[in-house]
Amino acid sequence: MKPAPFAWHGPTSVASAVATLAELAASGAHAKVLAGGQSLVPVLAERMREGARDRWLAELERAGVPAGPINTIDQVYQDPQVVARGMRRDLPHPAAGTAPTTASPLRFSGSPVQYRNAPPMLGQHTAEVLRERLGLTEDEIRALAEERG
């Protein structure tokens, strides 16, 4: 028989929640929850939805818990460290005009990285790879393309 679902009846701050989770782990209760096929992850995820991301990050930092945000692409490229390091490169793209891409974090004064092409379009090099690497003929490539519809 499975134990009753784990319910959060604890503290509202992350710092006290972390302390509660440490107590659960020390007492073996967390292992019992896991052994019953349950996880604290959904419980914590639900609790985290009750506050803004930055609030939780600040509380986790105060509690000494390593944590960081999960950013959207726009947020990544607006991050002050990303901007300061010049980590965004806009490259010419055949369909989009330009495409943002991430620069190499390595900086070599004698041989700087060269950025020539944006990422390829889906299937852009398929025929070339089939022909040059797999040795398929144009008729075989055409037949494969027709199979895919």
Secondary structure, DSSP 8 states (H G I E B T S, - for coil): ---------S-SSHHHHHHHHHHHHHHTHHHHHHHTT--HHHHHHHHHTTS-HHHHHHHHHHTT--------HHHHHHSHHHHHTT-EEEEEETTTEEEEEE--S---SSS----------TTTTHHHHHHHTT---HHHHHHHHHHH-
